Amino acid sequence: MEWILVSLASALAGFVDAIVGGGGLILVPAMFAAFPTTTPATLFGTNKSAAVWGTAISAWQYSKRVHITWATLLPAIGTTLVGAFLGAWAVTLISPDFLRKLLPFILLGVLGYTLAKKELGRDHEPRLAGRTEMLTASAIGLLIGFYDGFFGPGTGSFFVFLFVRLLGYDFLNASASAKLLNLASNAAALLLFTLKGHVWWHFAIPLAVANVLGSMLGTWMALRHGTGFVRTIFIGVVSLLILKTGYDAFLR
């Protein structure tokens, strides 16, 4: 019965994650509820084993319909991988607990800024070009990749917000670019969890299939309804992240 429930959660996570990130907000708590006595690292590793496939399919679907500036994003994918490995290494030396109380306020700032700037991410008007855009995207990849390896909640949403705010992308193009960087950080984390033996492969297959199906539907919805729809989902996901991370930090 547990695998049916977590597979349904994985499908919903893939749907949300394909649009704007934040799938871990759904699947990880579902896995902790279904398997409360299991080592957290195993649940995180199994989550990544599903999410990486949904993210890969979503990135592929976006790349067919949305223009991807590969000269900008390929170096950023590389720095995301480096950042994710460094973050995973850092968490073995330093506890990320200090971020638990800080994160809800960071997310609240992101939400407040997005709501205040109603034109933010509405039009795709890249404000940087060439080497400057590449270096900025690479810095985003390194920073958020490190965060994903070190702590993780809201990674996809942070990617989207920074691409909108710093590079001038609209929400649809930012989400497409974020998928490629998120794929890199997920793959790096999955490799680390696999090497440490923290993946339930017998659960990974049904979870991955469900995540891919949800991801395909989410990507189709985003491409069909455009940047306004993605912005609305972004606001919803960030709001839920604030509630979830605030509860974990102050009430749990």
C-alpha positions in Angstrom: 0.0 0.0 0.0 2.8 2.4 0.8 4.3 2.3 -2.6 0.9 3.2 -4.2 0.6 6.3 -2.0 4.1 7.5 -2.5 3.8 6.8 -6.3 0.7 9.1 -6.4 2.7 11.7 -4.4 5.6 11.3 -6.9 3.2 12.0 -9.8 1.9 15.2 -8.2 5.5 16.2 -7.3 6.6 15.7 -10.9 3.6 17.8 -12.1 4.5 20.7 -9.8 8.3 20.4 -10.3 7.9 20.6 -14.1 6.2 23.9 -13.9 8.2 25.8 -11.3 10.1 23.4 -9.0 9.2 22.5 -5.5 8.3 18.8 -6.1 10.3 17.8 -3.0 7.7 19.8 -1.0 5.3 17.0 -1.9 7.2 13.7 -2.3 9.7 14.0 0.6 7.0 14.6 3.4 5.0 11.7 1.8 7.9 9.4 2.1 8.7 10.4 5.6 5.0 9.7 6.5 5.0 6.4 4.8 8.3 5.2 6.2 8.8 7.0 9.5 11.5 4.7 10.8 13.7 4.8 7.7 17.0 6.7 7.7 16.4 10.2 6.2 19.4 9.8 3.8 17.7 6.8 2.2 14.4 8.6 1.7 16.3 11.6 0.2 18.2 9.4 -2.1 15.1 7.5 -3.2 13.4 10.9 -3.8 16.3 12.0 -6.0 16.2 8.7 -8.0 12.6 9.5 -9.0 13.0 13.3 -9.4 16.0 13.1 -11.7 14.0 11.3 -14.4 11.0 13.6 -14.2 13.3 16.6 -14.4 15.2 15.1 -17.4 11.9 14.6 -19.3 10.7 18.0 -18.5 14.0 19.6 -19.6 13.8 17.7 -22.9 10.2 18.8 -23.5 11.0 22.4 -22.7 14.1 22.4 -25.0 11.9 21.5 -28.0 9.5 24.4 -27.5 11.5 27.1 -25.7 14.7 28.7 -27.0 17.6 27.6 -24.8 20.8 29.7 -24.9 23.2 26.8 -24.7 26.3 29.0 -24.6 25.0 30.5 -21.4 23.6 27.3 -19.8 26.2 24.7 -20.5 28.8 26.4 -18.3 26.1 27.0 -15.7 25.3 23.3 -15.7 29.0 22.6 -15.0 29.1 25.1 -12.1 25.8 23.6 -10.7 27.4 20.2 -10.6 30.5 21.6 -8.8 28.3 23.5 -6.4 26.1 20.5 -5.6 29.2 18.3 -4.8 30.7 21.1 -2.7 27.4 21.5 -0.8 27.1 17.8 -0.2 30.7 17.7 1.1 30.1 20.7 3.3 27.1 19.2 5.0 29.4 16.4 6.2 31.4 19.1 8.1 28.9 21.7 9.0 25.3 21.3 10.2 22.7 23.1 8.0 20.5 23.7 11.0 21.2 27.4 11.0 19.4 27.6 7.6 16.2 26.2 9.0 15.2 29.4 10.8 16.6 31.7 8.0 14.9 30.0 5.0 11.3 31.0 5.7 12.3 34.7 5.8 14.3 34.4 2.6 11.3 32.8 0.9 9.1 35.5 2.3 11.3 38.1 0.7 11.1 36.3 -2.7 7.3 36.1 -2.4 7.0 39.7 -1.4 9.2 41.0 -4.2 7.3 38.9 -6.8 3.9 40.1 -5.6 5.1 43.8 -5.5 6.7 43.7 -8.9 3.6 42.6 -10.9 5.5 43.0 -14.2 8.3 40.7 -13.0 8.8 37.8 -15.4 5.9 38.8 -17.6 8.0 39.5 -20.7 11.1 37.7 -21.9 13.6 40.6 -22.2 17.1 39.3 -21.3 19.1 42.2 -19.9 22.5 40.5 -20.3 24.3 38.9 -23.2 27.3 36.9 -24.1 30.0 36.5 -21.5 28.2 38.6 -18.9 25.1 36.5 -19.1 27.2 33.3 -19.0 29.1 34.3 -16.0 25.9 35.4 -14.1 24.2 32.2 -14.9 27.3 30.2 -13.8 27.3 32.1 -10.5 23.6 31.3 -10.0 24.4 27.6 -10.8 27.3 27.5 -8.3 25.4 29.2 -5.5 22.1 27.4 -5.8 23.9 24.1 -6.7 25.8 24.4 -3.4 22.5 25.2 -1.5 20.9 22.1 -3.1 23.7 19.9 -2.0 23.9 21.5 1.5 20.2 21.9 2.3 17.8 21.7 -0.6 14.2 22.9 0.0 13.0 25.3 -2.8 16.0 24.8 -5.1 13.9 24.9 -8.3 12.1 28.0 -7.1 15.3 29.8 -6.3 16.7 29.0 -9.8 13.5 30.4 -11.4 13.4 33.6 -9.3 17.1 34.4 -10.0 16.8 33.8 -13.7 13.8 36.2 -13.8 15.3 38.8 -11.5 18.9 38.8 -12.6 18.8 37.8 -16.3 15.4 39.3 -17.3 13.8 36.0 -18.4 10.1 35.5 -18.3 8.8 32.8 -16.0 8.4 30.2 -18.8 11.9 30.7 -20.1 13.3 30.8 -16.6 11.5 27.6 -15.7 12.9 25.9 -18.8 16.5 27.0 -17.9 16.0 26.1 -14.3 15.1 22.5 -15.3 18.5 22.0 -16.9 20.4 23.3 -13.8 18.1 21.4 -11.4 18.8 18.2 -13.5 22.5 18.7 -12.9 22.1 19.2 -9.1 19.7 16.2 -8.8 22.2 14.0 -10.8 25.1 15.1 -8.5 23.1 14.4 -5.4 21.8 11.0 -6.7 25.4 10.0 -7.5 26.5 10.7 -4.0 23.5 8.9 -2.4 24.1 5.9 -4.7 27.8 5.7 -3.8 26.7 5.8 -0.1 24.1 3.1 -0.6 21.1 5.3 0.2 18.7 4.5 -2.6 15.8 2.0 -2.5 16.0 0.8 -6.1 12.9 -1.4 -5.8 10.9 1.8 -5.0 12.8 3.9 -7.5 11.3 2.5 -10.6 7.6 3.0 -9.8 8.3 6.4 -8.3 10.3 7.4 -11.4 7.5 6.3 -13.8 4.9 8.2 -11.8 7.2 11.3 -11.6 7.8 11.2 -15.4 4.0 11.0 -16.1 3.4 14.0 -13.8 6.3 15.9 -15.2 5.0 15.4 -18.8 1.6 16.8 -17.8 3.1 19.7 -15.9 5.3 20.7 -18.8 2.4 20.5 -21.2 0.3 22.7 -19.0 3.1 25.3 -18.6 3.8 25.4 -22.4 0.1 25.6 -23.2 -0.8 28.3 -20.7 2.4 30.4 -20.7 4.2 32.6 -18.4 1.2 33.9 -16.4 0.2 30.4 -15.4 3.8 29.6 -14.4 4.0 32.8 -12.3 0.8 31.8 -10.5 2.1 28.4 -9.7 5.4 29.9 -8.6 3.6 32.1 -6.1 1.6 29.2 -4.8 4.6 26.9 -4.4 6.7 29.6 -2.6 3.8 30.3 -0.3 3.6 26.6 0.6 7.3 26.5 1.1 7.1 29.4 3.5 4.4 27.5 5.5 6.3 24.2 5.4 9.8 25.6 6.3 8.3 27.9 8.9 6.6 25.0 10.6 9.7 22.9 10.5 11.8 25.7 11.9 9.6 27.1 14.7 6.8 24.7 15.5 8.0 21.2 15.1 
